Amino acid sequence: MTPHKSIRTAIAAAGALAFFMSTAPSIAAAPGAPKDVRAAPVIGGAGEIRVTWTAPDNATQTTSYEVRWRPWGLRPGARARNTDTLNVGGVTAHTLTGLRAGAKYKIKVRTLEVGGDASDYAPKRWVIVEAGNPPGAPQNVRA
């Protein structure tokens, strides 16, 4: 190989590397999971659970949150069939309705970002809460 040809080859290789580096997609940090996920039965709300959370620290690209829930105590084979997921938008609280009153549910939340990236569900362990019961009949009513 002549000196001129090896110099041209090196320049071409350096140019290709520079082009690749300038066009390669950047690797962004994974979205953070929601913090302080809490769930509580809605008092007087038949089969309702209120879920709240705090946005993660790096939530600049967050577009929405996804809440996942299922009845507590299911056998492994029944878990997938009975797990529900709902995209609740950009809010940091949501009330689940239409649940079986008095039943316990397992709940998690995750962050969804621009481009389809998603965080892990938070918390790592499910939050377990009993769905609200309807208000009872009035007591001690006199005419």
OpenMM code with the backbone's topology and positions (N, CA, C; nanometers):
from openmm import Vec3, app, unit

residues = "MET THR PRO HIS LYS SER ILE ARG THR ALA ILE ALA ALA ALA GLY ALA LEU ALA PHE PHE MET SER THR ALA PRO SER ILE ALA ALA ALA PRO GLY ALA PRO LYS ASP VAL ARG ALA ALA PRO VAL ILE GLY GLY ALA GLY GLU ILE ARG VAL THR TRP THR ALA PRO ASP ASN ALA THR GLN THR THR SER TYR GLU VAL ARG TRP ARG PRO TRP GLY LEU ARG PRO GLY ALA ARG ALA ARG ASN THR ASP THR LEU ASN VAL GLY GLY VAL THR ALA HIS THR LEU THR GLY LEU ARG ALA GLY ALA LYS TYR LYS ILE LYS VAL ARG THR LEU GLU VAL GLY GLY ASP ALA SER ASP TYR ALA PRO LYS ARG TRP VAL ILE VAL GLU ALA GLY ASN PRO PRO GLY ALA PRO GLN ASN VAL ARG ALA".split()
positions = [
    Vec3(0.0848, -0.1161, 0.0000),
    Vec3(0.0000, 0.0000, 0.0000),
    Vec3(0.0895, 0.1226, 0.0000),
    Vec3(0.0549, 0.2175, -0.0825),
    Vec3(0.1345, 0.3399, -0.0906),
    Vec3(0.1008, 0.4297, 0.0264),
    Vec3(0.1932, 0.5192, 0.0638),
    Vec3(0.1661, 0.6090, 0.1758),
    Vec3(0.0415, 0.6943, 0.1529),
    Vec3(0.0207, 0.7401, 0.0280),
    Vec3(-0.0955, 0.8241, 0.0001),
    Vec3(-0.2265, 0.7469, 0.0191),
    Vec3(-0.2249, 0.6193, -0.0258),
    Vec3(-0.3462, 0.5388, -0.0146),
    Vec3(-0.3779, 0.5090, 0.1325),
    Vec3(-0.2781, 0.4806, 0.2149),
    Vec3(-0.3038, 0.4522, 0.3552),
    Vec3(-0.3510, 0.5775, 0.4291),
    Vec3(-0.3036, 0.6950, 0.3918),
    Vec3(-0.3507, 0.8197, 0.4535),
    Vec3(-0.4965, 0.8423, 0.4157),
    Vec3(-0.5299, 0.8215, 0.2858),
    Vec3(-0.6680, 0.8398, 0.2416),
    Vec3(-0.7607, 0.7401, 0.3125),
    Vec3(-0.7156, 0.6187, 0.3331),
    Vec3(-0.7957, 0.5176, 0.4017),
    Vec3(-0.8202, 0.5586, 0.5463),
    Vec3(-0.7177, 0.6096, 0.6125),
    Vec3(-0.7314, 0.6545, 0.7514),
    Vec3(-0.8275, 0.7725, 0.7604),
    Vec3(-0.8175, 0.8656, 0.6665),
    Vec3(-0.9073, 0.9827, 0.6662),
    Vec3(-1.0509, 0.9378, 0.6416),
    Vec3(-1.0700, 0.8467, 0.5475),
    Vec3(-1.2045, 0.7955, 0.5185),
    Vec3(-1.2624, 0.7241, 0.6412),
    Vec3(-1.1812, 0.6440, 0.7096),
    Vec3(-1.2277, 0.5724, 0.8278),
    Vec3(-1.2635, 0.6707, 0.9387),
    Vec3(-1.1837, 0.7735, 0.9589),
    Vec3(-1.2116, 0.8741, 1.0608),
    Vec3(-1.3399, 0.9494, 1.0269),
    Vec3(-1.3584, 0.9793, 0.8990),
    Vec3(-1.4812, 1.0475, 0.8570),
    Vec3(-1.6038, 0.9618, 0.8797),
    Vec3(-1.5949, 0.8332, 0.8512),
    Vec3(-1.7075, 0.7425, 0.8730),
    Vec3(-1.7405, 0.7325, 1.0210),
    Vec3(-1.6366, 0.7272, 1.1059),
    Vec3(-1.6580, 0.7207, 1.2493),
    Vec3(-1.7249, 0.8488, 1.2983),
    Vec3(-1.6785, 0.9634, 1.2515),
    Vec3(-1.7380, 1.0906, 1.2917),
    Vec3(-1.8835, 1.0978, 1.2467),
    Vec3(-1.9121, 1.0510, 1.1252),
    Vec3(-2.0491, 1.0509, 1.0757),
    Vec3(-2.1360, 0.9608, 1.1622),
    Vec3(-2.0864, 0.8414, 1.1938),
    Vec3(-2.1620, 0.7481, 1.2760),
    Vec3(-2.1909, 0.8083, 1.4130),
    Vec3(-2.0909, 0.8700, 1.4725),
    Vec3(-2.1083, 0.9273, 1.6058),
    Vec3(-2.2065, 1.0427, 1.6036),
    Vec3(-2.2119, 1.1198, 1.4950),
    Vec3(-2.3023, 1.2338, 1.4896),
    Vec3(-2.4452, 1.1918, 1.4586),
    Vec3(-2.4650, 1.0739, 1.3970),
    Vec3(-2.5998, 1.0306, 1.3623),
    Vec3(-2.6540, 0.9232, 1.4552),
    Vec3(-2.5722, 0.8685, 1.5428),
    Vec3(-2.6191, 0.7644, 1.6346),
    Vec3(-2.7166, 0.8257, 1.7338),
    Vec3(-2.8243, 0.7544, 1.7654),
    Vec3(-2.9193, 0.8090, 1.8628),
    Vec3(-2.8550, 0.8176, 2.0004),
    Vec3(-2.8923, 0.9213, 2.0730),
    Vec3(-2.8379, 0.9339, 2.2078),
    Vec3(-2.9158, 0.8402, 2.2999),
    Vec3(-2.8496, 0.7917, 2.3997),
    Vec3(-2.9124, 0.7023, 2.4950),
    Vec3(-2.9517, 0.7855, 2.6158),
    Vec3(-3.0820, 0.8051, 2.6306),
    Vec3(-3.1325, 0.8861, 2.7412),
    Vec3(-3.1465, 0.7994, 2.8654),
    Vec3(-3.1460, 0.8665, 2.9783),
    Vec3(-3.1660, 0.7950, 3.1037),
    Vec3(-3.3076, 0.7380, 3.1066),
    Vec3(-3.3217, 0.6219, 3.1652),
    Vec3(-3.4540, 0.5605, 3.1774),
    Vec3(-3.5419, 0.6494, 3.2637),
    Vec3(-3.6712, 0.6528, 3.2338),
    Vec3(-3.7589, 0.7357, 3.3166),
    Vec3(-3.7624, 0.6853, 3.4598),
    Vec3(-3.7748, 0.7780, 3.5516),
    Vec3(-3.7843, 0.7409, 3.6919),
    Vec3(-3.9239, 0.6913, 3.7245),
    Vec3(-3.9325, 0.6012, 3.8185),
    Vec3(-4.0621, 0.5495, 3.8623),
    Vec3(-4.1303, 0.6509, 3.9532),
    Vec3(-4.2630, 0.6508, 3.9550),
    Vec3(-4.3341, 0.7401, 4.0471),
    Vec3(-4.2927, 0.7109, 4.1913),
    Vec3(-4.3026, 0.8131, 4.2755),
    Vec3(-4.2646, 0.7991, 4.4159),
    Vec3(-4.3892, 0.8061, 4.5034),
    Vec3(-4.3757, 0.7589, 4.6246),
    Vec3(-4.4808, 0.7704, 4.7269),
    Vec3(-4.6171, 0.7222, 4.6779),
    Vec3(-4.6205, 0.6064, 4.6140),
    Vec3(-4.7479, 0.5514, 4.5668),
    Vec3(-4.8305, 0.5094, 4.6877),
    Vec3(-4.9529, 0.5591, 4.6936),
    Vec3(-5.0427, 0.5284, 4.8045),
    Vec3(-5.1810, 0.4951, 4.7501),
    Vec3(-5.2536, 0.4134, 4.8214),
    Vec3(-5.3897, 0.3792, 4.7821),
    Vec3(-5.4741, 0.3675, 4.9074),
    Vec3(-5.5994, 0.4135, 4.8964),
    Vec3(-5.6905, 0.4077, 5.0100),
    Vec3(-5.8328, 0.3898, 4.9587),
    Vec3(-5.9141, 0.3182, 5.0362),
    Vec3(-6.0534, 0.3043, 4.9947),
    Vec3(-6.1227, 0.4397, 4.9998),
    Vec3(-6.2168, 0.4595, 4.9086),
    Vec3(-6.2965, 0.5821, 4.9093),
    Vec3(-6.4098, 0.5598, 5.0091),
    Vec3(-6.4171, 0.6457, 5.1114),
    Vec3(-6.5194, 0.6315, 5.2145),
    Vec3(-6.6561, 0.6562, 5.1504),
    Vec3(-6.7452, 0.5603, 5.1656),
    Vec3(-6.8786, 0.5716, 5.1077),
    Vec3(-6.8831, 0.5429, 4.9586),
    Vec3(-6.7684, 0.5110, 4.8990),
    Vec3(-6.7654, 0.4793, 4.7563),
    Vec3(-6.7643, 0.3292, 4.7375),
    Vec3(-6.8710, 0.2760, 4.6851),
    Vec3(-6.8817, 0.1312, 4.6681),
    Vec3(-6.7829, 0.0838, 4.5630),
    Vec3(-6.6849, 0.0028, 4.6028),
    Vec3(-6.5890, -0.0537, 4.5094),
    Vec3(-6.4959, 0.0487, 4.4481),
    Vec3(-6.4526, 0.1469, 4.5259),
    Vec3(-6.3628, 0.2506, 4.4752),
    Vec3(-6.2362, 0.2591, 4.5593),
    Vec3(-6.1238, 0.2809, 4.4905),
    Vec3(-5.9948, 0.3010, 4.5567),
    Vec3(-5.9302, 0.4247, 4.4961),
    Vec3(-5.8833, 0.5153, 4.5804),
    Vec3(-5.8126, 0.6364, 4.5365),
    Vec3(-5.6629, 0.6077, 4.5405),
    Vec3(-5.5945, 0.6253, 4.4264),
    Vec3(-5.4510, 0.6013, 4.4153),
    Vec3(-5.3830, 0.7362, 4.3918),
    Vec3(-5.2780, 0.7654, 4.4671),
    Vec3(-5.2020, 0.8898, 4.4501),
    Vec3(-5.0536, 0.8568, 4.4444),
    Vec3(-4.9749, 0.9463, 4.3816),
    Vec3(-4.8305, 0.9293, 4.3718),
    Vec3(-4.7682, 1.0643, 4.3437),
    Vec3(-4.6360, 1.0684, 4.3525),
    Vec3(-4.5580, 1.1885, 4.3246),
    Vec3(-4.4756, 1.1630, 4.1995),
    Vec3(-4.4627, 1.2652, 4.1158),
    Vec3(-4.3833, 1.2527, 3.9929),
    Vec3(-4.2379, 1.2236, 4.0281),
    Vec3(-4.1688, 1.1474, 3.9444),
    Vec3(-4.0266, 1.1218, 3.9697),
    Vec3(-3.9454, 1.2500, 3.9513),
    Vec3(-3.8247, 1.2506, 4.0048),
    Vec3(-3.7398, 1.3694, 3.9961),
    Vec3(-3.7065, 1.4077, 3.8526),
    Vec3(-3.6873, 1.3100, 3.7651),
    Vec3(-3.6496, 1.3390, 3.6261),
    Vec3(-3.7703, 1.3282, 3.5327),
    Vec3(-3.8812, 1.3908, 3.5680),
    Vec3(-4.0068, 1.3756, 3.4947),
    Vec3(-4.0225, 1.4759, 3.3801),
    Vec3(-3.9142, 1.5251, 3.3231),
    Vec3(-3.9252, 1.6276, 3.2189),
    Vec3(-3.9896, 1.5761, 3.0912),
    Vec3(-3.9784, 1.4477, 3.0625),
    Vec3(-4.0360, 1.3905, 2.9410),
    Vec3(-4.1625, 1.3081, 2.9679),
    Vec3(-4.2143, 1.3143, 3.0903),
    Vec3(-4.3307, 1.2344, 3.1260),
    Vec3(-4.4531, 1.2815, 3.0499),
    Vec3(-4.5224, 1.1864, 2.9868),
    Vec3(-4.6465, 1.2194, 2.9173),
    Vec3(-4.7679, 1.1688, 2.9933),
    Vec3(-4.7505, 1.0574, 3.0642),
    Vec3(-4.8643, 1.0019, 3.1367),
    Vec3(-4.8172, 0.8972, 3.2370),
    Vec3(-4.9136, 0.8463, 3.3106),
    Vec3(-4.8882, 0.7410, 3.4086),
    Vec3(-4.9815, 0.6245, 3.3795),
    Vec3(-4.9357, 0.5056, 3.4154),
    Vec3(-5.0148, 0.3849, 3.3948),
    Vec3(-5.0360, 0.3185, 3.5299),
    Vec3(-5.1618, 0.2940, 3.5642),
    Vec3(-5.1972, 0.2275, 3.6895),
    Vec3(-5.2315, 0.0823, 3.6568),
    Vec3(-5.1780, -0.0090, 3.7354),
    Vec3(-5.2043, -0.1523, 3.7172),
    Vec3(-5.2617, -0.2059, 3.8481),
    Vec3(-5.3679, -0.2875, 3.8376),
    Vec3(-5.4275, -0.3452, 3.9572),
    Vec3(-5.4860, -0.4832, 3.9272),
    Vec3(-5.4973, -0.5612, 4.0341),
    Vec3(-5.5607, -0.6924, 4.0249),
    Vec3(-5.6060, -0.7332, 4.1644),
    Vec3(-5.7050, -0.8234, 4.1691),
    Vec3(-5.7485, -0.8720, 4.3003),
    Vec3(-5.6334, -0.9402, 4.3733),
    Vec3(-5.6285, -0.9232, 4.5028),
    Vec3(-5.5250, -0.9820, 4.5859),
    Vec3(-5.5577, -1.1273, 4.6122),
    Vec3(-5.4561, -1.2142, 4.6173),
    Vec3(-5.4731, -1.3523, 4.6552),
    Vec3(-5.5063, -1.4468, 4.5403),
    Vec3(-5.4808, -1.4060, 4.4173),
    Vec3(-5.5088, -1.4938, 4.3032),
    Vec3(-5.4014, -1.5990, 4.2867),
    Vec3(-5.4379, -1.7113, 4.2307),
    Vec3(-5.3410, -1.8152, 4.1966),
    Vec3(-5.2603, -1.7678, 4.0767),
    Vec3(-5.1365, -1.8154, 4.0607),
    Vec3(-5.0521, -1.7699, 3.9499),
    Vec3(-5.1189, -1.7737, 3.8134),
    Vec3(-5.1930, -1.8785, 3.7800),
    Vec3(-5.2562, -1.8880, 3.6488),
    Vec3(-5.3644, -1.7837, 3.6262),
    Vec3(-5.4275, -1.7371, 3.7324),
    Vec3(-5.5366, -1.6399, 3.7210),
    Vec3(-5.4873, -1.4962, 3.7234),
    Vec3(-5.3633, -1.4742, 3.7599),
    Vec3(-5.3129, -1.3372, 3.7743),
    Vec3(-5.3169, -1.2588, 3.6446),
    Vec3(-5.2639, -1.3147, 3.5369),
    Vec3(-5.2577, -1.2424, 3.4095),
    Vec3(-5.3974, -1.2121, 3.3567),
    Vec3(-5.4901, -1.3050, 3.3712),
    Vec3(-5.6263, -1.2845, 3.3212),
    Vec3(-5.7010, -1.1781, 3.4001),
    Vec3(-5.6617, -1.1532, 3.5221),
    Vec3(-5.7352, -1.0616, 3.6085),
    Vec3(-5.6596, -0.9333, 3.6398),
    Vec3(-5.5541, -0.9047, 3.5642),
    Vec3(-5.4782, -0.7819, 3.5848),
    Vec3(-5.5275, -0.6765, 3.4866),
    Vec3(-5.5620, -0.5597, 3.5373),
    Vec3(-5.6083, -0.4492, 3.4540),
    Vec3(-5.5049, -0.3383, 3.4548),
    Vec3(-5.4950, -0.2675, 3.3435),
    Vec3(-5.4018, -0.1563, 3.3292),
    Vec3(-5.4764, -0.0398, 3.2659),
    Vec3(-5.4500, 0.0816, 3.3143),
    Vec3(-5.5164, 0.2000, 3.2619),
    Vec3(-5.4182, 0.3156, 3.2523),
    Vec3(-5.4097, 0.3788, 3.1347),
    Vec3(-5.3319, 0.5013, 3.1180),
    Vec3(-5.4203, 0.6149, 3.1666),
    Vec3(-5.3760, 0.6857, 3.2721),
    Vec3(-5.4590, 0.7897, 3.3340),
    Vec3(-5.4180, 0.9303, 3.2929),
    Vec3(-5.3270, 0.9428, 3.1968),
    Vec3(-5.2832, 1.0752, 3.1534),
    Vec3(-5.1759, 1.1317, 3.2448),
    Vec3(-5.1619, 1.2629, 3.2446),
    Vec3(-5.0543, 1.3281, 3.3183),
    Vec3(-5.0852, 1.3629, 3.4620),
    Vec3(-5.1945, 1.3126, 3.5161),
    Vec3(-5.2324, 1.3427, 3.6544),
    Vec3(-5.1542, 1.2558, 3.7524),
    Vec3(-5.1514, 1.2947, 3.8785),
    Vec3(-5.0804, 1.2161, 3.9796),
    Vec3(-5.1771, 1.1598, 4.0832),
    Vec3(-5.3006, 1.1382, 4.0428),
    Vec3(-5.4004, 1.0740, 4.1282),
    Vec3(-5.5113, 1.0200, 4.0383),
    Vec3(-5.5712, 0.9083, 4.0810),
    Vec3(-5.6814, 0.8512, 4.0040),
    Vec3(-5.7656, 0.7648, 4.0970),
    Vec3(-5.8961, 0.7646, 4.0746),
    Vec3(-5.9862, 0.6793, 4.1509),
    Vec3(-6.0284, 0.5618, 4.0641),
    Vec3(-5.9957, 0.4423, 4.1107),
    Vec3(-6.0389, 0.3206, 4.0433),
    Vec3(-6.1823, 0.2939, 4.0850),
    Vec3(-6.2696, 0.2674, 3.9896),
    Vec3(-6.4102, 0.2423, 4.0186),
    Vec3(-6.4506, 0.1066, 3.9621),
    Vec3(-6.5675, 0.0612, 4.0005),
    Vec3(-6.6184, -0.0644, 3.9484),
    Vec3(-6.5520, -0.1874, 4.0078),
    Vec3(-6.4829, -0.1713, 4.1200),
    Vec3(-6.4189, -0.2848, 4.1874),
    Vec3(-6.5210, -0.3536, 4.2778),
    Vec3(-6.4899, -0.4729, 4.3195),
    Vec3(-6.5793, -0.5452, 4.4105),
    Vec3(-6.5636, -0.4872, 4.5515),
    Vec3(-6.6705, -0.4333, 4.6047),
    Vec3(-6.6674, -0.3710, 4.7376),
    Vec3(-6.6204, -0.4710, 4.8417),
    Vec3(-6.5289, -0.4282, 4.9264),
    Vec3(-6.4763, -0.5111, 5.0336),
    Vec3(-6.3648, -0.6047, 4.9924),
    Vec3(-6.3376, -0.6174, 4.8605),
    Vec3(-6.2292, -0.7043, 4.8138),
    Vec3(-6.0966, -0.6298, 4.8223),
    Vec3(-5.9885, -0.7051, 4.8426),
    Vec3(-5.8553, -0.6448, 4.8463),
    Vec3(-5.7957, -0.6459, 4.7060),
    Vec3(-5.7224, -0.5382, 4.6733),
    Vec3(-5.6587, -0.5237, 4.5424),
    Vec3(-5.5120, -0.4888, 4.5585),
    Vec3(-5.4325, -0.5320, 4.4608),
    Vec3(-5.2901, -0.5004, 4.4537),
    Vec3(-5.2744, -0.3933, 4.3461),
    Vec3(-5.1978, -0.2873, 4.3766),
    Vec3(-5.1891, -0.1723, 4.2871),
    Vec3(-5.0445, -0.1285, 4.2702),
    Vec3(-5.0080, -0.0898, 4.1444),
    Vec3(-4.8774, -0.0323, 4.1111),
    Vec3(-4.8990, 0.0787, 4.0088),
    Vec3(-4.7977, 0.1665, 3.9942),
    Vec3(-4.8033, 0.2772, 3.8973),
    Vec3(-4.6677, 0.2879, 3.8280),
    Vec3(-4.6670, 0.3254, 3.6988),
    Vec3(-4.5414, 0.3516, 3.6300),
    Vec3(-4.5529, 0.4764, 3.5442),
    Vec3(-4.4361, 0.5329, 3.5102),
    Vec3(-4.4253, 0.6531, 3.4287),
    Vec3(-4.4112, 0.6153, 3.2816),
    Vec3(-4.4819, 0.6873, 3.1942),
    Vec3(-4.4667, 0.6713, 3.0497),
    Vec3(-4.4116, 0.8016, 2.9938),
    Vec3(-4.3172, 0.7926, 2.8995),
    Vec3(-4.2524, 0.9117, 2.8462),
    Vec3(-4.2664, 0.9213, 2.6952),
    Vec3(-4.2283, 1.0398, 2.6445),
    Vec3(-4.2241, 1.0633, 2.5006),
    Vec3(-4.1390, 0.9534, 2.4377),
    Vec3(-4.1813, 0.9017, 2.3252),
    Vec3(-4.1040, 0.7983, 2.2586),
    Vec3(-4.1373, 0.6579, 2.3061),
    Vec3(-4.2273, 0.6450, 2.4033),
    Vec3(-4.2697, 0.5133, 2.4472),
    Vec3(-4.1900, 0.4513, 2.5593),
    Vec3(-4.0882, 0.5203, 2.6126),
    Vec3(-4.0123, 0.4646, 2.7246),
    Vec3(-4.1007, 0.4581, 2.8489),
    Vec3(-4.0792, 0.3580, 2.9309),
    Vec3(-4.1578, 0.3415, 3.0527),
    Vec3(-4.0660, 0.3047, 3.1680),
    Vec3(-4.1031, 0.3511, 3.2855),
    Vec3(-4.0264, 0.3167, 3.4059),
    Vec3(-4.0710, 0.1797, 3.4549),
    Vec3(-4.0014, 0.1317, 3.5554),
    Vec3(-4.0488, 0.0138, 3.6267),
    Vec3(-4.1742, 0.0552, 3.7031),
    Vec3(-4.2555, -0.0426, 3.7387),
    Vec3(-4.3712, -0.0113, 3.8221),
    Vec3(-4.3229, 0.0199, 3.9630),
    Vec3(-4.3941, 0.1101, 4.0294),
    Vec3(-4.3624, 0.1450, 4.1669),
    Vec3(-4.4884, 0.1250, 4.2498),
    Vec3(-4.4737, 0.0859, 4.3712),
    Vec3(-4.3498, 0.0404, 4.4332),
    Vec3(-4.3125, -0.0986, 4.3830),
    Vec3(-4.1953, -0.1442, 4.4226),
    Vec3(-4.1490, -0.2773, 4.3798),
    Vec3(-4.2479, -0.3845, 4.4252),
    Vec3(-4.2989, -0.3708, 4.5454),
    Vec3(-4.4019, -0.4619, 4.5950),
    Vec3(-4.5366, -0.3937, 4.5740),
    Vec3(-4.6387, -0.4709, 4.5489),
    Vec3(-4.7722, -0.4171, 4.5267),
    Vec3(-4.8238, -0.3463, 4.6520),
    Vec3(-4.9022, -0.2396, 4.6351),
    Vec3(-4.9770, -0.1777, 4.7444),
    Vec3(-5.1056, -0.2580, 4.7553),
    Vec3(-5.1403, -0.3051, 4.8732),
    Vec3(-5.2617, -0.3842, 4.8913),
    Vec3(-5.3616, -0.3017, 4.9715),
    Vec3(-5.4827, -0.2884, 4.9170),
    Vec3(-5.5858, -0.2079, 4.9818),
    Vec3(-5.7227, -0.2695, 4.9537),
    Vec3(-5.8145, -0.2500, 5.0471),
    Vec3(-5.9510, -0.3015, 5.0322),
    Vec3(-6.0378, -0.1946, 4.9681),
    Vec3(-6.1158, -0.2342, 4.8673),
    Vec3(-6.2054, -0.1399, 4.8006),
    Vec3(-6.3129, -0.0926, 4.8982),
    Vec3(-6.3568, 0.0320, 4.8795),
    Vec3(-6.4568, 0.0906, 4.9684),
    Vec3(-6.5897, 0.0187, 4.9642),
    Vec3(-6.6574, 0.0238, 5.0768),
    Vec3(-6.7901, -0.0343, 5.0871),
    Vec3(-6.8943, 0.0759, 5.0752),
    Vec3(-7.0144, 0.0416, 5.0283),
    Vec3(-7.1181, 0.1442, 5.0218),
    Vec3(-7.1563, 0.1874, 5.1623),
    Vec3(-7.2079, 0.3087, 5.1743),
    Vec3(-7.2481, 0.3525, 5.3082),
    Vec3(-7.3611, 0.2631, 5.3610),
    Vec3(-7.3606, 0.2430, 5.4903),
    Vec3(-7.4641, 0.1599, 5.5513),
    Vec3(-7.5958, 0.2341, 5.5631),
    Vec3(-7.6975, 0.1615, 5.5990),
    Vec3(-7.8286, 0.2218, 5.6180),
    Vec3(-7.8240, 0.3126, 5.7394),
    Vec3(-7.9044, 0.4165, 5.7382),
    Vec3(-7.9081, 0.5068, 5.8540),
    Vec3(-7.9471, 0.4302, 5.9815),
    Vec3(-7.8899, 0.4697, 6.0908),
    Vec3(-7.9156, 0.4041, 6.2193),
    Vec3(-7.9925, 0.4998, 6.3105),
    Vec3(-8.0723, 0.4426, 6.3983),
    Vec3(-8.1444, 0.5195, 6.5001),
    Vec3(-8.2291, 0.6321, 6.4410),
    Vec3(-8.3022, 0.6033, 6.3354),
    Vec3(-8.3889, 0.7056, 6.2729),
    Vec3(-8.5251, 0.6971, 6.3391),
    Vec3(-8.5780, 0.8114, 6.3783),
    Vec3(-8.7100, 0.8158, 6.4425),
    Vec3(-8.7982, 0.9141, 6.3678),
    Vec3(-8.9246, 0.8813, 6.3677),
    Vec3(-9.0209, 0.9693, 6.3007),
    Vec3(-9.0848, 1.0620, 6.3984),
] * unit.nanometer
topology = app.Topology()
chain = topology.addChain("A")
for resn in residues:
    res = topology.addResidue(resn, chain)
    for name in ("N", "CA", "C"):
        topology.addAtom(name, app.Element.getBySymbol(name[0]), res)
